Amino acid sequence: MDFLPAAFIECGLPLEIYFDFHSIFFTHDPQALTQLGQALHFYGISFRYAPTPQAKGKVERSHFFWQERLPAYFASEQITDIDQANPHIQDLRLHQTNTKFTANCR
């Protein structure tokens, strides 16, 4: 929930967001919504769930990228707590997006 407002400000509201079947996104009751689902529904944003292991892998690759690189970056910069780390996140995300993809919000 913390990163979505920044993404929406930068790129605008999406029509749909692609999720895996994690419990913060999905309930086993098709009529129920999670807290995040309720917030997205309020703004008219629908969501699609990754239906296969391969599709879920696409979602997970981005998480793996950060899980592998952030600890090394923070160690090299001698960042030891969350208050020191947070200001770096936006710049790192923009750098990764702009070097990996040709368009930032597509």
Phi and psi restraints in degrees (range 20) as a CNS / XPLOR table:
assign (resid 1 and name C) (resid 2 and name N)
       (resid 2 and name CA) (resid 2 and name C) 1.0 -73.2 20.0 2
assign (resid 2 and name N) (resid 2 and name CA)
       (resid 2 and name C) (resid 3 and name N) 1.0 -38.0 20.0 2
assign (resid 2 and name C) (resid 3 and name N)
       (resid 3 and name CA) (resid 3 and name C) 1.0 -85.7 20.0 2
assign (resid 3 and name N) (resid 3 and name CA)
       (resid 3 and name C) (resid 4 and name N) 1.0 -20.5 20.0 2
assign (resid 3 and name C) (resid 4 and name N)
       (resid 4 and name CA) (resid 4 and name C) 1.0 -62.7 20.0 2
assign (resid 4 and name N) (resid 4 and name CA)
       (resid 4 and name C) (resid 5 and name N) 1.0 -44.5 20.0 2
assign (resid 4 and name C) (resid 5 and name N)
       (resid 5 and name CA) (resid 5 and name C) 1.0 -57.3 20.0 2
assign (resid 5 and name N) (resid 5 and name CA)
       (resid 5 and name C) (resid 6 and name N) 1.0 -41.3 20.0 2
assign (resid 5 and name C) (resid 6 and name N)
       (resid 6 and name CA) (resid 6 and name C) 1.0 -64.1 20.0 2
assign (resid 6 and name N) (resid 6 and name CA)
       (resid 6 and name C) (resid 7 and name N) 1.0 -40.8 20.0 2
assign (resid 6 and name C) (resid 7 and name N)
       (resid 7 and name CA) (resid 7 and name C) 1.0 -65.6 20.0 2
assign (resid 7 and name N) (resid 7 and name CA)
       (resid 7 and name C) (resid 8 and name N) 1.0 -39.6 20.0 2
assign (resid 7 and name C) (resid 8 and name N)
       (resid 8 and name CA) (resid 8 and name C) 1.0 -69.3 20.0 2
assign (resid 8 and name N) (resid 8 and name CA)
       (resid 8 and name C) (resid 9 and name N) 1.0 -37.3 20.0 2
assign (resid 8 and name C) (resid 9 and name N)
       (resid 9 and name CA) (resid 9 and name C) 1.0 -65.6 20.0 2
assign (resid 9 and name N) (resid 9 and name CA)
       (resid 9 and name C) (resid 10 and name N) 1.0 -42.7 20.0 2
assign (resid 9 and name C) (resid 10 and name N)
       (resid 10 and name CA) (resid 10 and name C) 1.0 -71.8 20.0 2
assign (resid 10 and name N) (resid 10 and name CA)
       (resid 10 and name C) (resid 11 and name N) 1.0 -42.0 20.0 2
assign (resid 10 and name C) (resid 11 and name N)
       (resid 11 and name CA) (resid 11 and name C) 1.0 -112.7 20.0 2
assign (resid 11 and name N) (resid 11 and name CA)
       (resid 11 and name C) (resid 12 and name N) 1.0 -10.6 20.0 2
assign (resid 11 and name C) (resid 12 and name N)
       (resid 12 and name CA) (resid 12 and name C) 1.0 91.4 20.0 2
assign (resid 12 and name N) (resid 12 and name CA)
       (resid 12 and name C) (resid 13 and name N) 1.0 168.5 20.0 2
assign (resid 12 and name C) (resid 13 and name N)
       (resid 13 and name CA) (resid 13 and name C) 1.0 -73.6 20.0 2
assign (resid 13 and name N) (resid 13 and name CA)
       (resid 13 and name C) (resid 14 and name N) 1.0 130.9 20.0 2
assign (resid 13 and name C) (resid 14 and name N)
       (resid 14 and name CA) (resid 14 and name C) 1.0 -80.9 20.0 2
assign (resid 14 and name N) (resid 14 and name CA)
       (resid 14 and name C) (resid 15 and name N) 1.0 162.7 20.0 2
assign (resid 14 and name C) (resid 15 and name N)
       (resid 15 and name CA) (resid 15 and name C) 1.0 -80.1 20.0 2
assign (resid 15 and name N) (resid 15 and name CA)
       (resid 15 and name C) (resid 16 and name N) 1.0 -30.2 20.0 2
assign (resid 15 and name C) (resid 16 and name N)
       (resid 16 and name CA) (resid 16 and name C) 1.0 -152.9 20.0 2
assign (resid 16 and name N) (resid 16 and name CA)
       (resid 16 and name C) (resid 17 and name N) 1.0 149.2 20.0 2
assign (resid 16 and name C) (resid 17 and name N)
       (resid 17 and name CA) (resid 17 and name C) 1.0 -124.1 20.0 2
assign (resid 17 and name N) (resid 17 and name CA)
       (resid 17 and name C) (resid 18 and name N) 1.0 140.6 20.0 2
assign (resid 17 and name C) (resid 18 and name N)
       (resid 18 and name CA) (resid 18 and name C) 1.0 -96.9 20.0 2
assign (resid 18 and name N) (resid 18 and name CA)
       (resid 18 and name C) (resid 19 and name N) 1.0 119.7 20.0 2
assign (resid 18 and name C) (resid 19 and name N)
       (resid 19 and name CA) (resid 19 and name C) 1.0 -122.8 20.0 2
assign (resid 19 and name N) (resid 19 and name CA)
       (resid 19 and name C) (resid 20 and name N) 1.0 163.8 20.0 2
assign (resid 19 and name C) (resid 20 and name N)
       (resid 20 and name CA) (resid 20 and name C) 1.0 -93.2 20.0 2
assign (resid 20 and name N) (resid 20 and name CA)
       (resid 20 and name C) (resid 21 and name N) 1.0 -173.9 20.0 2
assign (resid 20 and name C) (resid 21 and name N)
       (resid 21 and name CA) (resid 21 and name C) 1.0 -90.9 20.0 2
assign (resid 21 and name N) (resid 21 and name CA)
       (resid 21 and name C) (resid 22 and name N) 1.0 29.9 20.0 2
assign (resid 21 and name C) (resid 22 and name N)
       (resid 22 and name CA) (resid 22 and name C) 1.0 -64.9 20.0 2
assign (resid 22 and name N) (resid 22 and name CA)
       (resid 22 and name C) (resid 23 and name N) 1.0 151.0 20.0 2
assign (resid 22 and name C) (resid 23 and name N)
       (resid 23 and name CA) (resid 23 and name C) 1.0 -65.5 20.0 2
assign (resid 23 and name N) (resid 23 and name CA)
       (resid 23 and name C) (resid 24 and name N) 1.0 -18.3 20.0 2
assign (resid 23 and name C) (resid 24 and name N)
       (resid 24 and name CA) (resid 24 and name C) 1.0 -76.3 20.0 2
assign (resid 24 and name N) (resid 24 and name CA)
       (resid 24 and name C) (resid 25 and name N) 1.0 -13.6 20.0 2
assign (resid 24 and name C) (resid 25 and name N)
       (resid 25 and name CA) (resid 25 and name C) 1.0 -109.4 20.0 2
assign (resid 25 and name N) (resid 25 and name CA)
       (resid 25 and name C) (resid 26 and name N) 1.0 -28.1 20.0 2
assign (resid 25 and name C) (resid 26 and name N)
       (resid 26 and name CA) (resid 26 and name C) 1.0 -129.6 20.0 2
assign (resid 26 and name N) (resid 26 and name CA)
       (resid 26 and name C) (resid 27 and name N) 1.0 135.2 20.0 2
assign (resid 26 and name C) (resid 27 and name N)
       (resid 27 and name CA) (resid 27 and name C) 1.0 -113.9 20.0 2
assign (resid 27 and name N) (resid 27 and name CA)
       (resid 27 and name C) (resid 28 and name N) 1.0 156.9 20.0 2
assign (resid 27 and name C) (resid 28 and name N)
       (resid 28 and name CA) (resid 28 and name C) 1.0 -78.8 20.0 2
assign (resid 28 and name N) (resid 28 and name CA)
       (resid 28 and name C) (resid 29 and name N) 1.0 -9.5 20.0 2
assign (resid 28 and name C) (resid 29 and name N)
       (resid 29 and name CA) (resid 29 and name C) 1.0 -95.6 20.0 2
assign (resid 29 and name N) (resid 29 and name CA)
       (resid 29 and name C) (resid 30 and name N) 1.0 110.8 20.0 2
assign (resid 29 and name C) (resid 30 and name N)
       (resid 30 and name CA) (resid 30 and name C) 1.0 -60.4 20.0 2
assign (resid 30 and name N) (resid 30 and name CA)
       (resid 30 and name C) (resid 31 and name N) 1.0 -22.0 20.0 2
assign (resid 30 and name C) (resid 31 and name N)
       (resid 31 and name CA) (resid 31 and name C) 1.0 -86.2 20.0 2
assign (resid 31 and name N) (resid 31 and name CA)
       (resid 31 and name C) (resid 32 and name N) 1.0 -13.3 20.0 2
assign (resid 31 and name C) (resid 32 and name N)
       (resid 32 and name CA) (resid 32 and name C) 1.0 -95.7 20.0 2
assign (resid 32 and name N) (resid 32 and name CA)
       (resid 32 and name C) (resid 33 and name N) 1.0 151.3 20.0 2
assign (resid 32 and name C) (resid 33 and name N)
       (resid 33 and name CA) (resid 33 and name C) 1.0 -121.5 20.0 2
assign (resid 33 and name N) (resid 33 and name CA)
       (resid 33 and name C) (resid 34 and name N) 1.0 145.9 20.0 2
assign (resid 33 and name C) (resid 34 and name N)
       (resid 34 and name CA) (resid 34 and name C) 1.0 -73.2 20.0 2
assign (resid 34 and name N) (resid 34 and name CA)
       (resid 34 and name C) (resid 35 and name N) 1.0 175.0 20.0 2
assign (resid 34 and name C) (resid 35 and name N)
       (resid 35 and name CA) (resid 35 and name C) 1.0 -59.6 20.0 2
assign (resid 35 and name N) (resid 35 and name CA)
       (resid 35 and name C) (resid 36 and name N) 1.0 -43.1 20.0 2
assign (resid 35 and name C) (resid 36 and name N)
       (resid 36 and name CA) (resid 36 and name C) 1.0 -65.0 20.0 2
assign (resid 36 and name N) (resid 36 and name CA)
       (resid 36 and name C) (resid 37 and name N) 1.0 -41.9 20.0 2
assign (resid 36 and name C) (resid 37 and name N)
       (resid 37 and name CA) (resid 37 and name C) 1.0 -60.6 20.0 2
assign (resid 37 and name N) (resid 37 and name CA)
       (resid 37 and name C) (resid 38 and name N) 1.0 -39.5 20.0 2
assign (resid 37 and name C) (resid 38 and name N)
       (resid 38 and name CA) (resid 38 and name C) 1.0 -64.5 20.0 2
assign (resid 38 and name N) (resid 38 and name CA)
       (resid 38 and name C) (resid 39 and name N) 1.0 -42.5 20.0 2
assign (resid 38 and name C) (resid 39 and name N)
       (resid 39 and name CA) (resid 39 and name C) 1.0 -64.2 20.0 2
assign (resid 39 and name N) (resid 39 and name CA)
       (resid 39 and name C) (resid 40 and name N) 1.0 -44.4 20.0 2
assign (resid 39 and name C) (resid 40 and name N)
       (resid 40 and name CA) (resid 40 and name C) 1.0 -65.9 20.0 2
assign (resid 40 and name N) (resid 40 and name CA)
       (resid 40 and name C) (resid 41 and name N) 1.0 -41.1 20.0 2
assign (resid 40 and name C) (resid 41 and name N)
       (resid 41 and name CA) (resid 41 and name C) 1.0 -60.8 20.0 2
assign (resid 41 and name N) (resid 41 and name CA)
       (resid 41 and name C) (resid 42 and name N) 1.0 -39.1 20.0 2
assign (resid 41 and name C) (resid 42 and name N)
       (resid 42 and name CA) (resid 42 and name C) 1.0 -57.3 20.0 2
assign (resid 42 and name N) (resid 42 and name CA)
       (resid 42 and name C) (resid 43 and name N) 1.0 -38.2 20.0 2
assign (resid 42 and name C) (resid 43 and name N)
       (resid 43 and name CA) (resid 43 and name C) 1.0 -91.3 20.0 2
assign (resid 43 and name N) (resid 43 and name CA)
       (resid 43 and name C) (resid 44 and name N) 1.0 6.8 20.0 2
assign (resid 43 and name C) (resid 44 and name N)
       (resid 44 and name CA) (resid 44 and name C) 1.0 78.0 20.0 2
assign (resid 44 and name N) (resid 44 and name CA)
       (resid 44 and name C) (resid 45 and name N) 1.0 21.0 20.0 2
assign (resid 44 and name C) (resid 45 and name N)
       (resid 45 and name CA) (resid 45 and name C) 1.0 -97.8 20.0 2
assign (resid 45 and name N) (resid 45 and name CA)
       (resid 45 and name C) (resid 46 and name N) 1.0 123.2 20.0 2
assign (resid 45 and name C) (resid 46 and name N)
       (resid 46 and name CA) (resid 46 and name C) 1.0 -93.8 20.0 2
assign (resid 46 and name N) (resid 46 and name CA)
       (resid 46 and name C) (resid 47 and name N) 1.0 169.2 20.0 2
assign (resid 46 and name C) (resid 47 and name N)
       (resid 47 and name CA) (resid 47 and name C) 1.0 -136.4 20.0 2
assign (resid 47 and name N) (resid 47 and name CA)
       (resid 47 and name C) (resid 48 and name N) 1.0 150.7 20.0 2
assign (resid 47 and name C) (resid 48 and name N)
       (resid 48 and name CA) (resid 48 and name C) 1.0 -120.6 20.0 2
assign (resid 48 and name N) (resid 48 and name CA)
       (resid 48 and name C) (resid 49 and name N) 1.0 137.5 20.0 2
assign (resid 48 and name C) (resid 49 and name N)
       (resid 49 and name CA) (resid 49 and name C) 1.0 -97.3 20.0 2
assign (resid 49 and name N) (resid 49 and name CA)
       (resid 49 and name C) (resid 50 and name N) 1.0 141.3 20.0 2
assign (resid 49 and name C) (resid 50 and name N)
       (resid 50 and name CA) (resid 50 and name C) 1.0 -65.5 20.0 2
assign (resid 50 and name N) (resid 50 and name CA)
       (resid 50 and name C) (resid 51 and name N) 1.0 113.6 20.0 2
assign (resid 50 and name C) (resid 51 and name N)
       (resid 51 and name CA) (resid 51 and name C) 1.0 -84.4 20.0 2
assign (resid 51 and name N) (resid 51 and name CA)
       (resid 51 and name C) (resid 52 and name N) 1.0 -14.5 20.0 2
assign (resid 51 and name C) (resid 52 and name N)
       (resid 52 and name CA) (resid 52 and name C) 1.0 -131.5 20.0 2
assign (resid 52 and name N) (resid 52 and name CA)
       (resid 52 and name C) (resid 53 and name N) 1.0 161.9 20.0 2
assign (resid 52 and name C) (resid 53 and name N)
       (resid 53 and name CA) (resid 53 and name C) 1.0 -58.2 20.0 2
assign (resid 53 and name N) (resid 53 and name CA)
       (resid 53 and name C) (resid 54 and name N) 1.0 -35.3 20.0 2
assign (resid 53 and name C) (resid 54 and name N)
       (resid 54 and name CA) (resid 54 and name C) 1.0 -66.0 20.0 2
assign (resid 54 and name N) (resid 54 and name CA)
       (resid 54 and name C) (resid 55 and name N) 1.0 -41.3 20.0 2
assign (resid 54 and name C) (resid 55 and name N)
       (resid 55 and name CA) (resid 55 and name C) 1.0 -67.8 20.0 2
assign (resid 55 and name N) (resid 55 and name CA)
       (resid 55 and name C) (resid 56 and name N) 1.0 -39.9 20.0 2
assign (resid 55 and name C) (resid 56 and name N)
       (resid 56 and name CA) (resid 56 and name C) 1.0 -62.9 20.0 2
assign (resid 56 and name N) (resid 56 and name CA)
       (resid 56 and name C) (resid 57 and name N) 1.0 -36.7 20.0 2
assign (resid 56 and name C) (resid 57 and name N)
       (resid 57 and name CA) (resid 57 and name C) 1.0 -59.5 20.0 2
assign (resid 57 and name N) (resid 57 and name CA)
       (resid 57 and name C) (resid 58 and name N) 1.0 -35.5 20.0 2
assign (resid 57 and name C) (resid 58 and name N)
       (resid 58 and name CA) (resid 58 and name C) 1.0 -62.0 20.0 2
assign (resid 58 and name N) (resid 58 and name CA)
       (resid 58 and name C) (resid 59 and name N) 1.0 -41.2 20.0 2
assign (resid 58 and name C) (resid 59 and name N)
       (resid 59 and name CA) (resid 59 and name C) 1.0 -67.2 20.0 2
assign (resid 59 and name N) (resid 59 and name CA)
       (resid 59 and name C) (resid 60 and name N) 1.0 -43.1 20.0 2
assign (resid 59 and name C) (resid 60 and name N)
       (resid 60 and name CA) (resid 60 and name C) 1.0 -70.7 20.0 2
assign (resid 60 and name N) (resid 60 and name CA)
       (resid 60 and name C) (resid 61 and name N) 1.0 -27.1 20.0 2
assign (resid 60 and name C) (resid 61 and name N)
       (resid 61 and name CA) (resid 61 and name C) 1.0 -58.2 20.0 2
assign (resid 61 and name N) (resid 61 and name CA)
       (resid 61 and name C) (resid 62 and name N) 1.0 -40.1 20.0 2
assign (resid 61 and name C) (resid 62 and name N)
       (resid 62 and name CA) (resid 62 and name C) 1.0 -64.7 20.0 2
assign (resid 62 and name N) (resid 62 and name CA)
       (resid 62 and name C) (resid 63 and name N) 1.0 -41.6 20.0 2
assign (resid 62 and name C) (resid 63 and name N)
       (resid 63 and name CA) (resid 63 and name C) 1.0 -64.0 20.0 2
assign (resid 63 and name N) (resid 63 and name CA)
       (resid 63 and name C) (resid 64 and name N) 1.0 -41.9 20.0 2
assign (resid 63 and name C) (resid 64 and name N)
       (resid 64 and name CA) (resid 64 and name C) 1.0 -62.2 20.0 2
assign (resid 64 and name N) (resid 64 and name CA)
       (resid 64 and name C) (resid 65 and name N) 1.0 -39.6 20.0 2
assign (resid 64 and name C) (resid 65 and name N)
       (resid 65 and name CA) (resid 65 and name C) 1.0 -52.7 20.0 2
assign (resid 65 and name N) (resid 65 and name CA)
       (resid 65 and name C) (resid 66 and name N) 1.0 -50.1 20.0 2
assign (resid 65 and name C) (resid 66 and name N)
       (resid 66 and name CA) (resid 66 and name C) 1.0 -73.1 20.0 2
assign (resid 66 and name N) (resid 66 and name CA)
       (resid 66 and name C) (resid 67 and name N) 1.0 -38.4 20.0 2
assign (resid 66 and name C) (resid 67 and name N)
       (resid 67 and name CA) (resid 67 and name C) 1.0 -63.5 20.0 2
assign (resid 67 and name N) (resid 67 and name CA)
       (resid 67 and name C) (resid 68 and name N) 1.0 -30.4 20.0 2
assign (resid 67 and name C) (resid 68 and name N)
       (resid 68 and name CA) (resid 68 and name C) 1.0 -84.6 20.0 2
assign (resid 68 and name N) (resid 68 and name CA)
       (resid 68 and name C) (resid 69 and name N) 1.0 -34.1 20.0 2
assign (resid 68 and name C) (resid 69 and name N)
       (resid 69 and name CA) (resid 69 and name C) 1.0 -95.1 20.0 2
assign (resid 69 and name N) (resid 69 and name CA)
       (resid 69 and name C) (resid 70 and name N) 1.0 -33.2 20.0 2
assign (resid 69 and name C) (resid 70 and name N)
       (resid 70 and name CA) (resid 70 and name C) 1.0 -62.3 20.0 2
assign (resid 70 and name N) (resid 70 and name CA)
       (resid 70 and name C) (resid 71 and name N) 1.0 -45.0 20.0 2
assign (resid 70 and name C) (resid 71 and name N)
       (resid 71 and name CA) (resid 71 and name C) 1.0 -58.8 20.0 2
assign (resid 71 and name N) (resid 71 and name CA)
       (resid 71 and name C) (resid 72 and name N) 1.0 -40.7 20.0 2
assign (resid 71 and name C) (resid 72 and name N)
       (resid 72 and name CA) (resid 72 and name C) 1.0 -66.3 20.0 2
assign (resid 72 and name N) (resid 72 and name CA)
       (resid 72 and name C) (resid 73 and name N) 1.0 -42.4 20.0 2
assign (resid 72 and name C) (resid 73 and name N)
       (resid 73 and name CA) (resid 73 and name C) 1.0 -61.9 20.0 2
assign (resid 73 and name N) (resid 73 and name CA)
       (resid 73 and name C) (resid 74 and name N) 1.0 -47.7 20.0 2
assign (resid 73 and name C) (resid 74 and name N)
       (resid 74 and name CA) (resid 74 and name C) 1.0 -64.1 20.0 2
assign (resid 74 and name N) (resid 74 and name CA)
       (resid 74 and name C) (resid 75 and name N) 1.0 -37.1 20.0 2
assign (resid 74 and name C) (resid 75 and name N)
       (resid 75 and name CA) (resid 75 and name C) 1.0 -64.7 20.0 2
assign (resid 75 and name N) (resid 75 and name CA)
       (resid 75 and name C) (resid 76 and name N) 1.0 -42.7 20.0 2
assign (resid 75 and name C) (resid 76 and name N)
       (resid 76 and name CA) (resid 76 and name C) 1.0 -67.6 20.0 2
assign (resid 76 and name N) (resid 76 and name CA)
       (resid 76 and name C) (resid 77 and name N) 1.0 -29.3 20.0 2
assign (resid 76 and name C) (resid 77 and name N)
       (resid 77 and name CA) (resid 77 and name C) 1.0 -93.4 20.0 2
assign (resid 77 and name N) (resid 77 and name CA)
       (resid 77 and name C) (resid 78 and name N) 1.0 3.0 20.0 2
assign (resid 77 and name C) (resid 78 and name N)
       (resid 78 and name CA) (resid 78 and name C) 1.0 56.0 20.0 2
assign (resid 78 and name N) (resid 78 and name CA)
       (resid 78 and name C) (resid 79 and name N) 1.0 42.5 20.0 2
assign (resid 78 and name C) (resid 79 and name N)
       (resid 79 and name CA) (resid 79 and name C) 1.0 -93.2 20.0 2
assign (resid 79 and name N) (resid 79 and name CA)
       (resid 79 and name C) (resid 80 and name N) 1.0 122.3 20.0 2
assign (resid 79 and name C) (resid 80 and name N)
       (resid 80 and name CA) (resid 80 and name C) 1.0 -117.4 20.0 2
assign (resid 80 and name N) (resid 80 and name CA)
       (resid 80 and name C) (resid 81 and name N) 1.0 -8.7 20.0 2
assign (resid 80 and name C) (resid 81 and name N)
       (resid 81 and name CA) (resid 81 and name C) 1.0 -142.0 20.0 2
assign (resid 81 and name N) (resid 81 and name CA)
       (resid 81 and name C) (resid 82 and name N) 1.0 166.0 20.0 2
assign (resid 81 and name C) (resid 82 and name N)
       (resid 82 and name CA) (resid 82 and name C) 1.0 -63.7 20.0 2
assign (resid 82 and name N) (resid 82 and name CA)
       (resid 82 and name C) (resid 83 and name N) 1.0 -35.2 20.0 2
assign (resid 82 and name C) (resid 83 and name N)
       (resid 83 and name CA) (resid 83 and name C) 1.0 -65.6 20.0 2
assign (resid 83 and name N) (resid 83 and name CA)
       (resid 83 and name C) (resid 84 and name N) 1.0 -32.4 20.0 2
assign (resid 83 and name C) (resid 84 and name N)
       (resid 84 and name CA) (resid 84 and name C) 1.0 -75.0 20.0 2
assign (resid 84 and name N) (resid 84 and name CA)
       (resid 84 and name C) (resid 85 and name N) 1.0 -33.9 20.0 2
assign (resid 84 and name C) (resid 85 and name N)
       (resid 85 and name CA) (resid 85 and name C) 1.0 -75.4 20.0 2
assign (resid 85 and name N) (resid 85 and name CA)
       (resid 85 and name C) (resid 86 and name N) 1.0 -40.4 20.0 2
assign (resid 85 and name C) (resid 86 and name N)
       (resid 86 and name CA) (resid 86 and name C) 1.0 -53.6 20.0 2
assign (resid 86 and name N) (resid 86 and name CA)
       (resid 86 and name C) (resid 87 and name N) 1.0 -43.3 20.0 2
assign (resid 86 and name C) (resid 87 and name N)
       (resid 87 and name CA) (resid 87 and name C) 1.0 -62.0 20.0 2
assign (resid 87 and name N) (resid 87 and name CA)
       (resid 87 and name C) (resid 88 and name N) 1.0 -21.3 20.0 2
assign (resid 87 and name C) (resid 88 and name N)
       (resid 88 and name CA) (resid 88 and name C) 1.0 -81.2 20.0 2
assign (resid 88 and name N) (resid 88 and name CA)
       (resid 88 and name C) (resid 89 and name N) 1.0 -24.4 20.0 2
assign (resid 88 and name C) (resid 89 and name N)
       (resid 89 and name CA) (resid 89 and name C) 1.0 -60.0 20.0 2
assign (resid 89 and name N) (resid 89 and name CA)
       (resid 89 and name C) (resid 90 and name N) 1.0 -48.2 20.0 2
assign (resid 89 and name C) (resid 90 and name N)
       (resid 90 and name CA) (resid 90 and name C) 1.0 -60.3 20.0 2
assign (resid 90 and name N) (resid 90 and name CA)
       (resid 90 and name C) (resid 91 and name N) 1.0 -46.2 20.0 2
assign (resid 90 and name C) (resid 91 and name N)
       (resid 91 and name CA) (resid 91 and name C) 1.0 -63.5 20.0 2
assign (resid 91 and name N) (resid 91 and name CA)
       (resid 91 and name C) (resid 92 and name N) 1.0 -40.6 20.0 2
assign (resid 91 and name C) (resid 92 and name N)
       (resid 92 and name CA) (resid 92 and name C) 1.0 -65.5 20.0 2
assign (resid 92 and name N) (resid 92 and name CA)
       (resid 92 and name C) (resid 93 and name N) 1.0 -41.1 20.0 2
assign (resid 92 and name C) (resid 93 and name N)
       (resid 93 and name CA) (resid 93 and name C) 1.0 -64.0 20.0 2
assign (resid 93 and name N) (resid 93 and name CA)
       (resid 93 and name C) (resid 94 and name N) 1.0 -44.7 20.0 2
assign (resid 93 and name C) (resid 94 and name N)
       (resid 94 and name CA) (resid 94 and name C) 1.0 -63.8 20.0 2
assign (resid 94 and name N) (resid 94 and name CA)
       (resid 94 and name C) (resid 95 and name N) 1.0 -41.6 20.0 2
assign (resid 94 and name C) (resid 95 and name N)
       (resid 95 and name CA) (resid 95 and name C) 1.0 -61.6 20.0 2
assign (resid 95 and name N) (resid 95 and name CA)
       (resid 95 and name C) (resid 96 and name N) 1.0 -46.2 20.0 2
assign (resid 95 and name C) (resid 96 and name N)
       (resid 96 and name CA) (resid 96 and name C) 1.0 -64.2 20.0 2
assign (resid 96 and name N) (resid 96 and name CA)
       (resid 96 and name C) (resid 97 and name N) 1.0 -42.5 20.0 2
assign (resid 96 and name C) (resid 97 and name N)
       (resid 97 and name CA) (resid 97 and name C) 1.0 -65.3 20.0 2
assign (resid 97 and name N) (resid 97 and name CA)
       (resid 97 and name C) (resid 98 and name N) 1.0 -45.8 20.0 2
assign (resid 97 and name C) (resid 98 and name N)
       (resid 98 and name CA) (resid 98 and name C) 1.0 -72.6 20.0 2
assign (resid 98 and name N) (resid 98 and name CA)
       (resid 98 and name C) (resid 99 and name N) 1.0 -25.4 20.0 2
assign (resid 98 and name C) (resid 99 and name N)
       (resid 99 and name CA) (resid 99 and name C) 1.0 -89.2 20.0 2
assign (resid 99 and name N) (resid 99 and name CA)
       (resid 99 and name C) (resid 100 and name N) 1.0 -24.2 20.0 2
assign (resid 99 and name C) (resid 100 and name N)
       (resid 100 and name CA) (resid 100 and name C) 1.0 -92.6 20.0 2
assign (resid 100 and name N) (resid 100 and name CA)
       (resid 100 and name C) (resid 101 and name N) 1.0 -35.7 20.0 2
assign (resid 100 and name C) (resid 101 and name N)
       (resid 101 and name CA) (resid 101 and name C) 1.0 -118.3 20.0 2
assign (resid 101 and name N) (resid 101 and name CA)
       (resid 101 and name C) (resid 102 and name N) 1.0 153.5 20.0 2
assign (resid 101 and name C) (resid 102 and name N)
       (resid 102 and name CA) (resid 102 and name C) 1.0 -82.3 20.0 2
assign (resid 102 and name N) (resid 102 and name CA)
       (resid 102 and name C) (resid 103 and name N) 1.0 -27.0 20.0 2
assign (resid 102 and name C) (resid 103 and name N)
       (resid 103 and name CA) (resid 103 and name C) 1.0 -123.1 20.0 2
assign (resid 103 and name N) (resid 103 and name CA)
       (resid 103 and name C) (resid 104 and name N) 1.0 136.4 20.0 2
assign (resid 103 and name C) (resid 104 and name N)
       (resid 104 and name CA) (resid 104 and name C) 1.0 -71.9 20.0 2
assign (resid 104 and name N) (resid 104 and name CA)
       (resid 104 and name C) (resid 105 and name N) 1.0 -39.3 20.0 2
assign (resid 104 and name C) (resid 105 and name N)
       (resid 105 and name CA) (resid 105 and name C) 1.0 -119.4 20.0 2
assign (resid 105 and name N) (resid 105 and name CA)
       (resid 105 and name C) (resid 106 and name N) 1.0 31.5 20.0 2
